[in-house]
């Protein structure tokens, strides 16, 4: 797993709303990683089922739960957890994700590359490898998300990582980078992720990376009530309008397929094959 396997200086933050069954799996996946603290910010309806879940996991995790006003939003939830953090490292994962022991690779990379503000893992979603990454640029008043022409792998020991402007929502950050720019409280759902990385791109102080050596299981979906809120056209349109006005943009154009794109995966595999352990080289073929 690399030299730096001590996670006692890492705080993990999970924002939750409705999906208690998925949250249970997320919390269970953190048992045994020995992180300093797990903070759940809950802006959903507090049910007896949730209360029982939190009480049970306090026996196995250094768990703190913050109950926020209903639908406070993802920006507010993440920032509340950040304000409570006393460690130098702060990780985020959604309540539909499960961490794996390969989580430690994220810290190894940050310890060995002080230009990075954060590094993310990739996902296994419905049994398939997924890694949504892109670079960001402004052209003619539009924000462009695009795939780079060249992929140059870096290594922390034998752990590969790649630099991108925009990385997945399963990442470990330096708290110092988050003090320079963090999440915007005005986003309830939608565009908060893009805002975070565009803000950092404009700031220009930190780079971000992704490593295919760290995997999170991603279990999307939820109840009808959850999906109605998650994909609310009204909420997403409000976030989009706010985002465009904030940054003085006309729109967002996506020209990126991330590491799920077959051509990018082939390039990545060729670049990594000679240095990766055999089990990981085979893994990248997905």
C-alpha positions as CSV (number, residue, x, y, z in Angstrom):
1,X,0.0,0.0,0.0
2,X,3.0,2.3,0.2
3,X,5.0,3.8,3.0
4,X,2.5,6.1,4.6
5,X,-0.3,3.9,5.9
6,X,-1.2,5.8,9.1
7,X,-4.5,7.6,8.7
8,X,-4.7,8.9,12.2
9,X,-4.4,12.5,10.9
10,X,-7.3,12.1,8.4
11,X,-10.9,13.3,8.9
12,X,-13.6,11.7,6.6
13,X,-16.7,13.7,5.8
14,X,-19.9,12.2,4.4
15,X,-22.9,14.2,3.5
16,X,-26.2,12.3,3.7
17,X,-29.9,13.1,3.0
18,X,-32.3,10.1,2.5
19,X,-30.3,7.0,1.8
20,X,-29.9,5.3,5.2
21,X,-29.2,1.9,3.7
22,X,-26.4,3.2,1.6
23,X,-25.0,5.3,4.4
24,X,-24.7,2.1,6.5
25,X,-22.5,0.5,3.9
26,X,-20.4,3.6,3.6
27,X,-19.8,3.7,7.4
28,X,-19.1,0.0,7.6
29,X,-16.4,0.4,4.9
30,X,-14.5,2.9,7.1
31,X,-14.3,0.5,10.1
32,X,-10.7,-0.6,10.6
33,X,-9.1,2.2,8.6
34,X,-8.3,4.0,11.9
35,X,-9.0,7.5,10.7
36,X,-9.1,10.3,13.3
37,X,-12.7,11.2,12.9
38,X,-15.7,10.5,10.7
39,X,-18.2,13.4,10.4
40,X,-21.6,12.8,8.9
41,X,-23.6,16.0,8.1
42,X,-27.2,15.1,7.7
43,X,-29.6,17.5,6.1
44,X,-32.4,15.0,5.6
45,X,-35.3,13.9,7.8
46,X,-33.9,12.5,11.1
47,X,-35.7,9.2,11.6
48,X,-35.4,6.6,14.3
49,X,-33.7,4.4,11.8
50,X,-31.0,6.9,11.3
51,X,-30.6,7.6,15.1
52,X,-30.2,3.8,15.7
53,X,-27.6,3.6,12.9
54,X,-25.5,6.4,14.3
55,X,-25.7,5.0,17.8
56,X,-24.5,1.6,16.5
57,X,-21.6,2.9,14.5
58,X,-20.3,5.1,17.4
59,X,-19.2,1.8,18.9
60,X,-16.9,1.1,15.9
61,X,-15.9,4.6,14.6
62,X,-14.9,8.0,16.0
63,X,-18.2,9.2,14.6
64,X,-19.7,12.7,15.0
65,X,-23.1,13.5,13.5
66,X,-24.3,17.0,12.7
67,X,-28.0,17.5,12.1
68,X,-28.6,20.4,9.8
69,X,-31.8,22.2,8.6
70,X,-33.6,20.2,6.0
71,X,-32.0,20.4,2.5
72,X,-29.2,22.8,3.6
73,X,-27.3,21.6,0.6
74,X,-24.1,19.9,-0.2
75,X,-21.9,23.1,0.0
76,X,-23.1,23.9,3.5
77,X,-22.8,20.3,4.6
78,X,-19.2,20.0,3.5
79,X,-18.1,23.3,4.9
80,X,-19.7,22.5,8.3
81,X,-17.6,19.3,8.4
82,X,-14.5,21.2,7.3
83,X,-15.0,23.7,10.1
84,X,-15.0,20.9,12.6
85,X,-11.8,19.4,11.3
86,X,-8.6,19.5,13.4
87,X,-6.5,17.2,11.2
88,X,-4.2,18.3,8.3
89,X,-6.1,16.0,5.9
90,X,-9.8,16.0,5.0
91,X,-11.5,13.4,2.9
92,X,-14.9,13.4,1.2
93,X,-17.0,10.6,0.0
94,X,-20.7,10.4,-0.8
95,X,-23.1,8.2,1.2
96,X,-23.4,5.9,-1.8
97,X,-19.7,5.0,-1.7
98,X,-17.7,2.4,0.0
99,X,-14.0,2.9,0.8
100,X,-11.5,0.1,0.4
101,X,-8.1,-0.5,2.1
102,X,-6.5,1.1,-1.0
103,X,-7.6,4.5,0.5
104,X,-4.2,4.7,2.1
105,X,-2.6,5.3,-1.4
106,X,-4.2,8.7,-1.5
107,X,-2.2,9.9,1.6
108,X,1.0,8.3,0.2
109,X,0.7,10.4,-2.9
110,X,0.0,13.6,-1.0
111,X,2.9,13.0,1.3
112,X,5.3,12.6,-1.7
113,X,4.0,15.5,-3.9
114,X,3.6,18.8,-2.1
115,X,2.2,20.5,-5.3
116,X,-1.1,18.6,-4.9
117,X,-4.0,20.0,-3.0
118,X,-6.0,16.8,-3.3
119,X,-6.0,13.3,-4.9
120,X,-9.0,11.1,-5.7
121,X,-9.7,7.5,-6.2
122,X,-11.7,5.9,-9.1
123,X,-14.9,3.9,-8.8
124,X,-16.3,0.5,-9.4
125,X,-19.9,1.2,-10.5
126,X,-22.1,-1.7,-11.4
127,X,-19.0,-3.8,-11.8
128,X,-17.3,-1.4,-14.2
129,X,-14.4,0.9,-13.8
130,X,-15.3,4.6,-13.9
131,X,-13.3,7.7,-13.4
132,X,-14.8,11.1,-14.3
133,X,-11.9,13.5,-14.8
134,X,-11.2,16.4,-17.1
135,X,-9.2,19.6,-17.6
136,X,-10.8,23.0,-17.5
137,X,-10.4,26.1,-19.7
138,X,-12.4,29.1,-20.7
139,X,-13.0,29.8,-24.4
140,X,-15.1,32.7,-25.7
141,X,-16.9,33.0,-22.4
142,X,-17.7,29.3,-22.1
143,X,-16.2,26.9,-19.6
144,X,-14.8,23.9,-21.4
145,X,-14.4,20.5,-19.8
146,X,-12.0,18.5,-22.0
147,X,-9.7,15.5,-22.1
148,X,-6.0,16.3,-22.3
149,X,-4.1,15.2,-25.5
150,X,-1.3,13.7,-23.4
151,X,-1.6,11.6,-20.2
152,X,1.7,11.6,-18.3
153,X,1.7,9.3,-15.3
154,X,3.6,10.2,-12.2
155,X,4.5,7.7,-9.4
156,X,4.8,7.8,-5.7
157,X,6.9,4.7,-5.3
158,X,4.9,2.2,-7.5
159,X,1.6,4.1,-7.0
160,X,0.5,5.9,-10.2
161,X,-1.3,9.1,-10.4
162,X,-2.4,11.6,-13.1
163,X,-2.9,15.3,-12.9
164,X,-6.3,16.8,-13.9
165,X,-8.1,20.0,-13.1
166,X,-11.4,18.1,-12.2
167,X,-11.4,14.9,-10.2
168,X,-14.0,12.5,-8.7
169,X,-16.0,13.1,-5.6
170,X,-14.0,10.6,-3.5
171,X,-10.9,12.4,-2.6
172,X,-8.4,13.3,0.1
173,X,-7.4,17.0,0.5
174,X,-4.9,19.0,2.4
175,X,-6.8,21.3,4.7
176,X,-4.4,24.1,3.7
177,X,-5.7,23.9,0.1
178,X,-9.3,24.0,1.3
179,X,-8.6,27.1,3.3
180,X,-7.5,28.8,0.0
181,X,-10.8,27.8,-1.6
182,X,-13.6,25.6,-0.4
183,X,-17.2,24.8,-1.3
184,X,-19.7,27.5,-1.9
185,X,-22.7,27.4,0.6
186,X,-25.1,28.6,-2.1
187,X,-25.2,25.3,-3.9
188,X,-27.9,22.9,-2.7
189,X,-27.3,20.3,-5.5
190,X,-25.5,20.5,-8.9
191,X,-22.5,22.6,-10.0
192,X,-20.9,22.7,-6.5
193,X,-18.2,20.2,-7.7
194,X,-17.4,22.1,-10.9
195,X,-17.4,25.4,-8.9
196,X,-14.9,23.9,-6.5
197,X,-12.4,22.9,-9.2
198,X,-12.9,26.0,-11.4
199,X,-12.3,28.1,-8.3
200,X,-9.0,26.3,-7.7
201,X,-8.1,26.5,-11.4
202,X,-8.6,30.3,-11.3
203,X,-6.6,30.5,-8.0
204,X,-3.7,28.6,-9.5
205,X,-2.1,27.5,-6.2
206,X,-2.8,23.8,-6.2
207,X,-2.9,20.8,-8.6
208,X,-5.2,17.9,-8.3
209,X,-4.7,14.2,-9.2
210,X,-6.5,10.9,-9.6
211,X,-5.0,7.4,-9.0
212,X,-6.5,4.2,-10.5
213,X,-4.8,2.4,-7.6
214,X,-7.5,3.5,-5.1
215,X,-11.0,2.2,-5.7
216,X,-14.3,3.2,-4.1
217,X,-17.4,1.1,-4.7
218,X,-20.1,3.4,-6.0
219,X,-23.7,2.4,-5.5
220,X,-25.9,5.2,-7.0
221,X,-29.6,5.5,-6.9
222,X,-32.2,5.8,-4.1
223,X,-35.8,6.1,-3.3
224,X,-38.3,8.0,-5.4
225,X,-38.2,10.9,-2.9
226,X,-34.4,11.0,-3.0
227,X,-34.3,10.9,-6.9
228,X,-36.9,13.6,-7.1
229,X,-34.7,15.9,-5.0
230,X,-31.4,14.8,-6.5
231,X,-32.5,15.5,-10.1
232,X,-34.8,18.4,-9.4
233,X,-34.8,20.5,-12.6
234,X,-35.6,23.6,-10.5
235,X,-32.7,23.1,-8.1
236,X,-30.2,22.2,-10.8
237,X,-31.2,25.2,-13.0
238,X,-30.9,27.5,-10.0
239,X,-27.4,26.2,-9.4
240,X,-26.4,26.5,-13.1
241,X,-27.6,30.1,-13.2
242,X,-25.8,31.0,-10.0
243,X,-22.6,29.3,-11.3
244,X,-22.7,31.2,-14.6
245,X,-23.4,34.5,-13.0
246,X,-20.7,34.0,-10.4
247,X,-18.0,33.3,-12.9
248,X,-19.3,35.6,-15.7
249,X,-19.8,32.7,-18.1
250,X,-22.2,32.0,-21.0
251,X,-22.4,28.3,-20.5
252,X,-20.5,25.0,-20.0
253,X,-19.4,22.7,-22.8
254,X,-18.4,19.1,-22.0
255,X,-15.9,17.5,-24.3
256,X,-14.7,14.9,-21.8
257,X,-15.3,11.2,-21.2
258,X,-12.7,10.7,-18.4
259,X,-10.7,7.5,-17.9
260,X,-13.8,5.5,-19.0
261,X,-13.0,6.6,-22.6
262,X,-11.5,3.5,-24.4
263,X,-8.7,5.5,-26.1
264,X,-7.6,7.2,-22.8
265,X,-7.7,3.8,-21.0
266,X,-5.4,2.3,-23.7
267,X,-2.9,5.2,-23.4
268,X,-3.0,4.9,-19.6
269,X,-2.4,1.2,-19.6
270,X,0.6,1.5,-22.0
271,X,2.2,4.1,-19.9
272,X,1.7,2.3,-16.6
273,X,2.2,-1.3,-17.6
274,X,6.0,-1.5,-17.2
275,X,6.0,0.0,-13.6
276,X,2.8,-1.4,-12.1
277,X,2.6,-4.6,-10.2
278,X,1.0,-7.4,-12.2
279,X,-2.3,-7.4,-10.3
280,X,-2.8,-3.7,-10.8
281,X,-1.8,-3.8,-14.5
282,X,-4.5,-6.4,-15.0
283,X,-7.0,-4.3,-13.1
284,X,-6.5,-1.3,-15.4
285,X,-7.7,-3.3,-18.3
286,X,-11.3,-2.9,-17.2
